């Protein structure tokens, strides 16, 4: 299985900021989740069926380096679908990170 850490940055020139708090820009949750899905397509060939949940812990600011990590969830019994948890974080220093968002993907 490939590495499970993928980075992205939403540039302050992204069109989402025109209507999402122009004087105090914050990346919309939908744009963050779009990045999670794009990174999933690199991580796995499995099709996402749904996002089980997503919780935003901190605002995602423009030009912030974000890292998406995927962690498969072990099932207690056989299923036709699988779940993988994701975390979106940023590094404050080499020893400290802040979780921005976390959630779970349901896939085949």
For each residue, the residues with C-beta under 8 A, 3 or more apart:
1: 4
2: 42 43
3: 6
4: 1 43 69 70 71
5: 67 68 69
6: 3 39 42 43 67 68
7: 65 66 67 68
8: 35 38 39 66 68
9: 63 64 65 66
10: 14 16 27 31 32 35 60 62 63 64 66
11: 14 62 63
12: 17 25 62 63
13: 17
14: 10 11 17 27 31 62
15: 18
16: 10 19 20 27 28 31
17: 12 13 14 20 21 22 25 62
18: 15 22
19: 16 22
20: 16 17 25 26 27 28
21: 17 24 25 26
22: 17 18 19 25
23:
24: 21
25: 12 17 20 21 22 61 62
26: 20 21 59 60 61
27: 10 14 16 20 31 32 59 60 61 62 64
28: 16 20 31 32
29: 32 33 54 56 101
30: 33 34
31: 10 14 16 27 28 34 35
32: 10 27 28 29 35 36 56 60 66 88 100 101
33: 29 30 36 37 51 54 103
34: 30 31 37 38
35: 8 10 31 32 38 39 66 68 88
36: 32 33 39 40 68 86 88 101 103 105
37: 33 34 40 41 48
38: 8 34 35 41 42
39: 6 8 35 36 42 43 68 70
40: 36 37 43 44 48 70 84 86 105 107
41: 37 38 44
42: 2 6 38 39
43: 2 4 6 39 40 70
44: 40 41 70 84 107
45:
46: 82 107 108
47: 107 108
48: 37 40 51 105 106 107
49: 81 106 107 108
50: 105 106
51: 33 48 54 103 104 105 106
52: 83 103 104 105 106
53: 103 104
54: 29 33 51 101 102 103
55: 101 102 103
56: 29 32 59 60 100 101
57: 98 99 100 101 102
58: 98 99 100
59: 26 27 56 100
60: 10 26 27 32 56 64 66 88 100 101
61: 25 26 27 64
62: 10 11 12 14 17 25 27
63: 9 10 11 12
64: 9 10 27 60 61 90
65: 7 9 90 91
66: 7 8 9 10 32 35 60 88 89 90 100
67: 5 6 7 88 89 90 91
68: 5 6 7 8 35 36 39 86 87 88
69: 4 5 86 87 89
70: 4 39 40 43 44 84 85 86 105
71: 4 84 85 86 87
72: 82 83 84 85
73: 82 83 84 85 104
74:
75: 78 79 82 83
76:
77:
78: 75
79: 75 82
80: 108
81: 49 106 107 108
82: 46 72 73 75 79 106 107 108
83: 52 72 73 75 104 105 106 107
84: 40 44 70 71 72 73 104 105 107
85: 70 71 72 73 102 103 104 105
86: 36 40 68 69 70 71 102 103 104 105
87: 68 69 71 99 101 102
88: 32 35 36 60 66 67 68 99 100 101 102
89: 66 67 69 97 98 99 100
90: 64 65 66 67 97 98 100
91: 65 67 94 96 97
92: 96 97 98
93: 96
94: 91
95:
96: 91 92 93
97: 89 90 91 92
98: 57 58 89 90 92
99: 57 58 87 88 89 102
100: 32 56 57 58 59 60 66 88 89 90
101: 29 32 36 54 55 56 57 60 87 88
102: 54 55 57 85 86 87 88 99
103: 33 36 51 52 53 54 55 85 86
104: 51 52 53 73 83 84 85 86
105: 36 40 48 50 51 52 70 83 84 85 86
106: 48 49 50 51 52 81 82 83
107: 40 44 46 47 48 49 81 82 83 84
108: 46 47 49 80 81 82
